[in-house]
Amino acid sequence: MHDIRAIRDNPDAFDAGLARRGIEPMSAGILALDADRRARINAAEEAKAEQNRASKETGAAKARGDDAEFERLRALIGDSKARIAALNDEAEALDRQLSDLLMTIPNLPLDRVPDGADETGNVEIRRWGEPRALNFAALEHYQIPAVKPGMDFATAAKLSGSRYVVLTGAVARVHRALAQFMIDLHVDRHDLTETWTPVLVHTDMMLGTGQLPKFGDDSYQTTDGSWLIPTSEVTLTNTVHGDLVEYATLPRRMVAHSQCFRSEAGSAGRDTAGMLRQHQFEKVEMVSITDAETGEAEHDRMTRCAEAVLESLGLPYRTVVLCAGDMGFSARITHDLEVWLPGQNTFREISSVSYVGDFQGRRMNARYRPEGGGKPEFVHTLNGSGLAVGRTLIAVLENGQQADGSVVLPAVLHPYLGGATQLRADGQLDR
């Protein structure tokens, strides 16, 4: 959420930031609403002061026997009480209206974020690895003979509908191995704290990280009002919801492997084949909670943590910085990691790593007291996929595919698979 004081101080800068996201100026309307709210507050304070003066004067009027003045002052006090109550109610209503409006406005991009309206404005900042030269026509993951026995979309559709999959046998084991490898890497090498959280959360938690109110259609709500998390960013970030965090505990670096649920409301007709875009999937999510001074450096660190997963798996990728018009709602800057998929002959997103600034901290009312004391400040937060497990499975299968229909598996996974090094063309693990 945005700081209304910052908008008051520099409305032009606020509108300029929105313009980079393709949004029309909003500061005039916001400040008019804010001025109306503050006018009501000031009027209530003035009416209260008038009431206090009248209360003092009633005693004097009573003492000198001026009954007419006494009754006038009593009536004035009664009118003042009613007016104060009405003004306070109006101010509270305007405050809610202002807060609701600010909750729907996306974060402003950092100055160094490139301009652009959509993904065509994204800028590549580095590449790693070279796509393997194949002497056969590359298949998509679900077409590979070794994969077909263990990737069942028909049964999933019978159970749940489209955009679900049932994984069995060796494919399910490789999927599980990937998640375990990622967690171990982040805990052992990157010093992240492994965390397990619920997948059902209160509405306030979704508001805190920015999924609500604007993107409710992208998530699933249960009959009791709880929400299924679209990513454990929601739970990990909200661990500090409403808290005053000790500075000495920052940065807090967490990682969680969780089920994630998304309605994919805006993706009709996109990626309908295979398991690239699912309603239910697994993700290893990284979250950092830190202070204002170290947030941007932490973003670079988190990006390297995600890149290390792909490098360990030997998967070619590129890292791009998203342009202002392509960033997510809460982000100030985002690095996307795009992995090479031979079956599609292109790079596809496998991780988004975002620095959010204090945008979520304000929404959560989560603060820290600066080192050395002083007024509490809102925490700064970051989140990033480390990685999406299903998409990583796709990349491993497609990049490891062989002409005979088998799949060679990355060496780092072998210990998690009982020493198995490949998926045979018949779908079985083989040493």
N, C-alpha and C positions, 0 to 999 in steps of 0.2 A: 504494500500500500504506500501511497505517496505522502510526504510530509506537507501539510497544508501551509506551513510557514515558509517552506522553500518555494512553493508556488507563489505566495504573496510577495516574497523577496525578489523573485526573478521569473515572472510569468512568461516572458519572451523565450527564455531558455527552456522552460517546460514545454511550450508549444513547438519549439524547434525540435526537441527530442521526439515528440509525438509525430511531427511531420516526417521524420526519418523512418518511422514505422508505417507511414501512409495514413495517418490519422489527422483529421481536421483539428484546428485549434480548439482547445477546451477551457483554457484558463479563464476567459471572461465569464463563462457560465459558472465555473467553480467558485470564482471569487465573488460573484454576485450572490450566490447561495451562502457563502461564508459570511459576507457582509450582512446579509439578512439575519443570519443566525446570531452574529455578534451584536447586532442592533437590539435584538430581543433580549439578549443577556444584559446589555447595558441598561435597557429600559427597566428590566426587572430589578437591577441593582439600584437604580434611581428611585423606583417605586418603594423599595425596601427602606432606603434612607428616609424618604418622605414619611413612610409609616412609622419609623423609629422616632422621628421628630414629633409627629402627631401624638405618639404614645406618651412622650415626655410632657407634652403640653396639656394632655387630658388631666393629669394630676394637678397641675397648677389651676386649670379651669375649675375643677371640682373643689379645690381648696378655697378659692375666692367666691364660690357659690354661683359661678356663671354657668347655669344649667344649659342655656342655649348653645354656648360655645362648646360645652362638654358633649352635648349630643351631636353637634356638627363634627367634632373631632372623632367621636365614636363611629359615625357613619363613614367618615373619610378613611379610618383605619380598616373598616369592613370592606370598603370599595378597593382599597390598596391590596388587601389580602387576596381578593378575587382576581385583581389585575395581575398581581405577581404570579399567582398560580397559572393563569392563562398564558402569561408571557413565558414562564418556565416550560410549560407544555409545548408551546410553539417552538421554543429554542431546542428542546429535546427532539421534536419531530424533524426540524431542519438539520440537526446534528446527525440523526439517523439517515436522512436523505443524502447529506454530504458524504457520510461514511460509506453508504451503499454505492454512491457514484464513484468514489475513489477506489473502491474494491474492484471495480470493473475495468479500470484503466491499466494497461500494461506498463511494465517497467521501462525506464528510459535507457537506451544503449550508451555504453561508454563511447567517448570521443573517438577511440581508435577502431571501433567497429566499422567495417566498410559500409558505404551506402549501397542500397539496392532494394528492389521491390519484392524479389522472390529468389529462389535457389540459384537462378542464373547470376546473381550478384555475389554469391559466395566466393571466397578466395582460398585457393589451396596454399598451405604454408609449408608442407613437407610430404614426402613419400617414403615408404620403407618397403623393401622387397620388390621382386620382379615377378609378374605373373608367369606361371610355368608354361612353356611352349608345349602344346599337345599335338600329337600326330593322329588324333582322332577327334571327332565332333564331340565337344563337351556337352554333357547332359545337365539338366537342373536336378537338384537334390532328390526330388521325389521320383525321378525317372531312372536313377542309377540302379542296376540290378541288385547290388548288395544291400540297398536301402529299402527296396520295395517290400520285402517280407516284414519289416519292422516299423513301417510308417503307414498307418491305416486311417484314411480319411473317410471311407465309407461307414465304418463302424462308429466313428466319432459323430458323423452327420446323423446316424440313427439315434445316438444317445443324446445329442445336444444341438445339432444343426450345423450350419456352415461355419467355417473359420475355427474349427477345432480339429485335433488330431489325437489318435491313440498310438503311443509308441510302445513297442514290445521288444523283448529279446535283446539282441546285441545293440540295436539302435538306442533303446531306452538306457542301456548301460553306459554307452558313450555319452549320451546326454547328461546322465548323472555324474559321470567322471569329469565332464567339463565344468560343471558347477562346483564340484569339490576342489578341482585344480585351481579355479579362480579364487575361491575363498582362501585356500592355503597360501597362494601367491600374495594376496593382499595382506594377510595377517603376518606371514613369516618374513616377507621382503619389504612390504610397504608400511608396516607398523599401523595398520588399521585394526580397530577393535571389532571382532565378530559379534554380531548382535542378531537376535531373533525376535521378531515383533509380530503382533496380530495382523491379520489381513482385513479385519473389520474395524472401522474407525467412526468416531462421532463427526457430525457435520462441521464443528468448529475446527477439526483437524484438516479437513479438506479446504476450508476457508483459509486456514493458516498458510498453506503452501500454494494457494492460488488456483486449485482445481475448481473451486466454487467462488462466486456464484455463476461465472460466465460459461463454464464448460461442464455443467452437470450432465448434459446429454452424452458425454464421452465416457461416463462412469456408470456403474451399476449400484442402485440403492435397494436395500432390503426392505421388507415389509415393516420392520420396526424402526426404520429411519436411519440405520447405519449404512455405511458405504463400504464397498469392496475397493481396496486400494488399487490404483492404476500402476503404482510402483511403490517400493518401500521408502522412497524419498519422503512420502507423506508421514510415515511413522517415525523414521529416523530423525527428520528435521524437527518434528513436533515433540521430541523428547524434552525440549527446553521450553515448550509452550507455557507462557505465563511466568517463567522463572527469572530470577536474578542470578546469573551465572558467575561463579568465581573466575576472575581473570586467569588465575594460575591453572585452571583446568582447560584453557584454550591453547591451541585448537583441539577440538574434539573430532577425531577421525573415526568414522564407523563404516562397517560394511555388513550387508545382509543379503542372504539368498532367500527369495520369497516367490510365491505365486503372485501374479499380477493379472488384473482384469480390466479390459477396455472394450467399450462397445464398438469402437471404430466407426462412430456415427458419420464421420466425414470422409470415409474411405471407400464408399460404395463403388464397386467395379475395379478397384485397385488391388493388385496382388492377390487375386482370388485363388490361384493355383498354389499348391504347396503350403508350407507353414511359415512363410515370411511374415504374414500379418494375421495374428490370431486374437481371439477374444480372451483366451486364457493362456498365459505363458509364464516362463520363469526368467528371473533376472537377478544378477548380482549387482547390487546398487551401492555406490559409495556416497557418503554425505560428510561434509566438514562443516563445523560450526566454529567461527573464528571472530576476530575483531576487525575493525575498519582498516587498520594499517597493513594487514597481511593477506587480505582476501584475494587480491589479484595474483600474488605469488603462489598462493594455495591453488589457484585455478590451473596454473602451469604444472604444478606438482601432480594434481589429480589427473590431468590429461596424460602425463607420462605414466601414471599407474595403469590407465586403460590401454595405452599403447603397448606397455610391457606384456600384457596378456596376449595380444595379437602377435608380437614378436616371438614370444615363447612358443606359440603354436605354429610359427613359420608362415603366417598368413599375410600376404601383401596387403597394404592399406595406404590410404592417404588421409591426412588431417587437414580439415578446412575450417576457417573461421566464418561463421554465418554472417551474412549481411543483416542490416537493421530490420529489413522487411521480412526476413525469414526466421527470426528468432522466436522462441517460445515466449509465452505471456510474461513469465517472471524473470527472464534472463536479462542481464546487462551485457554479457558477452558469452558466446557459446562456441566451443570447438566440437565439430562432428568428426568422428572417425568413420571412414567408409572402407569396408573390406572388399577385396576383389572376389567376384562370383563368376567363375568361368561359364556356368550354365546360362547366365544372362549377359556375359561378355561386358560387364560394367562393374563399377564400384557401387555398393549400397551401404547405407548407414547402418552401423552396428553399435554405436555409442554416441551420446550427446553429453558433453561435460559443460556445465554452466555455472558461472558466478552470478549471484543474485543480488549482491550488496545487502542492504538492510531491508529490502522489500518484504521478505517473508518475516524477518524479525519484527517489523511493525505490525504485520497482520497477526502474529502470534503473541505480541507484547512480551517478547523475550529480550532481556537486556543483560549487559555485563557492566561491572564497574571498572573503568580504565585502571591500568597499572599506576600505582601511586595515589589512587583515590580520585575523587571528582564525581561529577554528575553521571549517573548510569547512561549508557548508550545502547542502542539496539544492536543485537548480534548480527554478524554477516554470515551468510550461508552459501553453500555450494553443493551441487549434486552431479553425479555422473554415472553412467552405466559402466560396469566393470567386469563382465559385459552382459548383454542380452543373451541368455543361454541358447535359446532356440535358433537365433540368427547365427550364433557362433557354430552351432552344430551344422547348419546349412553350409557355412563357409568351409568347415573342416571336411565335410563330405564331398563338396564340389571340387575343392582344391586337391584333395587326395585321390580323386577318382582315377581309375586305370582303364586301359583299353579293353581288358577282359571283364569289366563290370565290377571289379573289386575296389576297395578303398584303402589306401595306405594311411595310417593314423599317425598324428604327431608323436614324437618320442616322449614328450612330457606327460602324455596320457598313459603310456604303457604301464607304469606302476599302479595306476588306478584301475587297470583292466586285467589284472593278473598276469601281466607280461605280454598280453596280446598286442600285436603290431598292426593288424589289418582286419578289415571286414572282407570275408570271402564273397565271391559273387552270389553264393547261396544264402548270404545274410548272416553267417556264423562268424564269430571271432576266431582268429587264427594267429598263432605265434610264428 
